[in-house]
């Protein structure tokens, strides 16, 4: 599986678990909600710094977003 897909699925999973919209996550990271959507759909490449911003907002370690299906462990 593609690493972009793994990260996107995890971001969507953790975000959904918190009950947050893409807009809310974007507001907590200073990123555009359209970018969040593209990352979740694996349509955009994500930098390590943006991955770290998202992880911090979701209150998980950055590397957790790169482990397949890690959001299912919550």
Backbone as JSON Lines, residues from 0, in Angstrom:
{"i":0,"aa":"X","n":[0.84,-1.18,0.0],"ca":[0.0,0.0,0.0],"c":[0.89,1.25,0.0]}
{"i":1,"aa":"X","n":[0.44,2.24,-0.67],"ca":[1.14,3.52,-0.81],"c":[1.16,4.27,0.52]}
{"i":2,"aa":"X","n":[2.29,4.85,0.85],"ca":[2.45,5.58,2.12],"c":[1.51,6.78,2.2]}
{"i":3,"aa":"X","n":[1.23,7.41,1.05],"ca":[0.28,8.53,1.05],"c":[-1.11,8.04,1.44]}
{"i":4,"aa":"X","n":[-1.49,6.86,0.97],"ca":[-2.81,6.29,1.3],"c":[-2.87,5.93,2.79]}
{"i":5,"aa":"X","n":[-1.8,5.36,3.32],"ca":[-1.76,5.01,4.75],"c":[-1.92,6.26,5.6]}
{"i":6,"aa":"X","n":[-1.14,7.3,5.3],"ca":[-1.23,8.55,6.06],"c":[-2.62,9.16,5.94]}
{"i":7,"aa":"X","n":[-3.14,9.2,4.74],"ca":[-4.47,9.78,4.52],"c":[-5.56,9.05,5.27]}
{"i":8,"aa":"X","n":[-5.52,7.72,5.21],"ca":[-6.52,6.92,5.93],"c":[-6.43,7.16,7.44]}
{"i":9,"aa":"X","n":[-5.21,7.22,7.94],"ca":[-5.03,7.45,9.38],"c":[-5.49,8.84,9.79]}
{"i":10,"aa":"X","n":[-5.15,9.84,9.01],"ca":[-5.59,11.2,9.32],"c":[-7.12,11.25,9.36]}
{"i":11,"aa":"X","n":[-7.76,10.69,8.34],"ca":[-9.22,10.67,8.3],"c":[-9.78,9.9,9.5]}
{"i":12,"aa":"X","n":[-9.19,8.77,9.82],"ca":[-9.67,7.96,10.94],"c":[-9.56,8.67,12.27]}
{"i":13,"aa":"X","n":[-8.39,9.25,12.56],"ca":[-8.22,9.97,13.83],"c":[-9.12,11.21,13.87]}
{"i":14,"aa":"X","n":[-9.22,11.92,12.75],"ca":[-10.07,13.11,12.69],"c":[-11.53,12.74,12.94]}
{"i":15,"aa":"X","n":[-11.98,11.69,12.3],"ca":[-13.37,11.25,12.46],"c":[-13.65,10.8,13.9]}
{"i":16,"aa":"X","n":[-12.69,10.11,14.49],"ca":[-12.83,9.66,15.88],"c":[-13.05,10.85,16.81]}
{"i":17,"aa":"X","n":[-12.4,11.96,16.52],"ca":[-12.56,13.17,17.33],"c":[-13.84,13.93,17.0]}
{"i":18,"aa":"X","n":[-14.5,13.52,15.92],"ca":[-15.72,14.2,15.51],"c":[-15.46,15.53,14.81]}
{"i":19,"aa":"X","n":[-14.26,15.68,14.27],"ca":[-13.86,16.93,13.63],"c":[-14.12,16.89,12.13]}
{"i":20,"aa":"X","n":[-14.47,18.03,11.6],"ca":[-14.55,18.2,10.14],"c":[-13.15,18.49,9.6]}
{"i":21,"aa":"X","n":[-13.02,18.42,8.31],"ca":[-11.74,18.81,7.69],"c":[-11.46,20.27,7.98]}
{"i":22,"aa":"X","n":[-12.5,21.09,8.01],"ca":[-12.34,22.51,8.3],"c":[-11.78,22.73,9.71]}
{"i":23,"aa":"X","n":[-12.26,21.96,10.68],"ca":[-11.78,22.12,12.05],"c":[-10.31,21.72,12.16]}
{"i":24,"aa":"X","n":[-9.95,20.59,11.54],"ca":[-8.55,20.17,11.56],"c":[-7.68,21.21,10.86]}
{"i":25,"aa":"X","n":[-8.15,21.73,9.76],"ca":[-7.39,22.75,9.03],"c":[-7.16,23.97,9.91]}
{"i":26,"aa":"X","n":[-8.17,24.37,10.64],"ca":[-8.04,25.53,11.52],"c":[-7.03,25.31,12.64]}
{"i":27,"aa":"X","n":[-6.9,24.09,13.1],"ca":[-5.95,23.78,14.16],"c":[-4.52,23.61,13.65]}
{"i":28,"aa":"X","n":[-4.35,23.55,12.34],"ca":[-3.03,23.32,11.75],"c":[-2.55,24.45,10.86]}
{"i":29,"aa":"X","n":[-3.38,25.45,10.64],"ca":[-3.07,26.54,9.7],"c":[-2.85,26.03,8.28]}
{"i":30,"aa":"X","n":[-3.55,24.96,7.94],"ca":[-3.53,24.42,6.57],"c":[-4.92,24.62,5.98]}
{"i":31,"aa":"X","n":[-5.03,24.58,4.66],"ca":[-6.32,24.73,4.01],"c":[-7.11,23.43,4.1]}
{"i":32,"aa":"X","n":[-8.43,23.53,4.3],"ca":[-9.25,22.32,4.38],"c":[-9.23,21.54,3.08]}
{"i":33,"aa":"X","n":[-9.06,22.24,1.96],"ca":[-8.99,21.53,0.68],"c":[-7.73,20.67,0.6]}
{"i":34,"aa":"X","n":[-6.65,21.16,1.2],"ca":[-5.41,20.39,1.27],"c":[-5.6,19.17,2.15]}
{"i":35,"aa":"X","n":[-6.26,19.34,3.3],"ca":[-6.54,18.21,4.2],"c":[-7.31,17.14,3.43]}
{"i":36,"aa":"X","n":[-8.3,17.54,2.68],"ca":[-9.08,16.59,1.89],"c":[-8.24,15.86,0.86]}
{"i":37,"aa":"X","n":[-7.36,16.59,0.19],"ca":[-6.49,15.96,-0.8],"c":[-5.52,14.98,-0.15]}
{"i":38,"aa":"X","n":[-5.01,15.33,1.02],"ca":[-4.11,14.43,1.74],"c":[-4.87,13.17,2.15]}
{"i":39,"aa":"X","n":[-6.07,13.33,2.67],"ca":[-6.85,12.18,3.09],"c":[-7.19,11.25,1.92]}
{"i":40,"aa":"X","n":[-7.34,11.8,0.73],"ca":[-7.63,10.99,-0.46],"c":[-6.36,10.55,-1.18]}
{"i":41,"aa":"X","n":[-5.2,10.85,-0.61],"ca":[-3.89,10.51,-1.18],"c":[-3.69,11.15,-2.55]}
{"i":42,"aa":"X","n":[-4.24,12.33,-2.72],"ca":[-4.1,13.08,-3.97],"c":[-3.01,14.14,-3.88]}
{"i":43,"aa":"X","n":[-2.48,14.36,-2.69],"ca":[-1.44,15.37,-2.49],"c":[-0.28,14.75,-1.72]}
{"i":44,"aa":"X","n":[0.89,15.22,-2.03],"ca":[2.07,14.82,-1.27],"c":[2.12,15.68,-0.02]}
{"i":45,"aa":"X","n":[2.43,15.07,1.11],"ca":[2.48,15.8,2.37],"c":[3.92,15.87,2.86]}
{"i":46,"aa":"X","n":[4.32,17.04,3.28],"ca":[5.67,17.21,3.82],"c":[5.71,16.68,5.26]}
{"i":47,"aa":"X","n":[6.9,16.41,5.72],"ca":[7.07,15.96,7.11],"c":[6.58,17.04,8.07]}
{"i":48,"aa":"X","n":[6.84,18.3,7.77],"ca":[6.41,19.37,8.68],"c":[4.89,19.46,8.74]}
{"i":49,"aa":"X","n":[4.2,19.29,7.62],"ca":[2.74,19.31,7.64],"c":[2.19,18.06,8.33]}
{"i":50,"aa":"X","n":[2.84,16.93,8.12],"ca":[2.43,15.71,8.8],"c":[2.55,15.89,10.31]}
{"i":51,"aa":"X","n":[3.62,16.54,10.75],"ca":[3.84,16.8,12.17],"c":[2.78,17.76,12.72]}
{"i":52,"aa":"X","n":[2.41,18.78,11.96],"ca":[1.36,19.71,12.39],"c":[0.04,18.97,12.6]}
{"i":53,"aa":"X","n":[-0.28,18.1,11.65],"ca":[-1.53,17.35,11.73],"c":[-1.49,16.4,12.91]}
{"i":54,"aa":"X","n":[-0.38,15.7,13.08],"ca":[-0.24,14.76,14.2],"c":[-0.41,15.49,15.53]}
{"i":55,"aa":"X","n":[0.21,16.64,15.66],"ca":[0.11,17.41,16.91],"c":[-1.34,17.79,17.19]}
{"i":56,"aa":"X","n":[-2.05,18.25,16.15],"ca":[-3.45,18.62,16.33],"c":[-4.3,17.41,16.73]}
{"i":57,"aa":"X","n":[-3.97,16.25,16.16],"ca":[-4.73,15.03,16.46],"c":[-4.27,14.36,17.75]}
{"i":58,"aa":"X","n":[-3.21,14.92,18.36],"ca":[-2.64,14.41,19.62],"c":[-2.12,12.98,19.5]}
{"i":59,"aa":"X","n":[-1.39,12.75,18.39],"ca":[-0.7,11.47,18.19],"c":[0.73,11.77,17.77]}
{"i":60,"aa":"X","n":[1.61,10.81,17.96],"ca":[2.99,10.96,17.49],"c":[2.99,10.92,15.96]}
{"i":61,"aa":"X","n":[3.87,11.67,15.36],"ca":[3.92,11.77,13.9],"c":[4.05,10.41,13.23]}
{"i":62,"aa":"X","n":[4.92,9.56,13.75],"ca":[5.14,8.27,13.11],"c":[3.91,7.37,13.12]}
{"i":63,"aa":"X","n":[3.0,7.61,14.05],"ca":[1.78,6.81,14.13],"c":[0.94,6.96,12.87]}
{"i":64,"aa":"X","n":[1.0,8.13,12.25],"ca":[0.23,8.36,11.02],"c":[0.78,7.58,9.84]}
{"i":65,"aa":"X","n":[1.96,6.99,9.99],"ca":[2.58,6.23,8.9],"c":[2.47,4.71,9.11]}
{"i":66,"aa":"X","n":[1.77,4.28,10.15],"ca":[1.57,2.87,10.43],"c":[0.19,2.46,9.93]}
{"i":67,"aa":"X","n":[0.14,1.48,9.06],"ca":[-1.12,1.06,8.45],"c":[-2.19,0.79,9.51]}
{"i":68,"aa":"X","n":[-3.34,1.44,9.32],"ca":[-4.54,1.27,10.15],"c":[-4.33,1.58,11.63]}
{"i":69,"aa":"X","n":[-3.4,2.46,11.96],"ca":[-3.16,2.78,13.37],"c":[-4.37,3.44,14.02]}
{"i":70,"aa":"X","n":[-5.19,4.12,13.25],"ca":[-6.38,4.76,13.82],"c":[-7.37,3.73,14.37]}
{"i":71,"aa":"X","n":[-7.29,2.51,13.91],"ca":[-8.21,1.46,14.38],"c":[-7.88,1.0,15.79]}
{"i":72,"aa":"X","n":[-6.73,1.39,16.31],"ca":[-6.3,0.97,17.65],"c":[-6.85,1.85,18.75]}
{"i":73,"aa":"X","n":[-7.6,2.9,18.38],"ca":[-8.13,3.82,19.41],"c":[-9.5,3.41,19.88]}
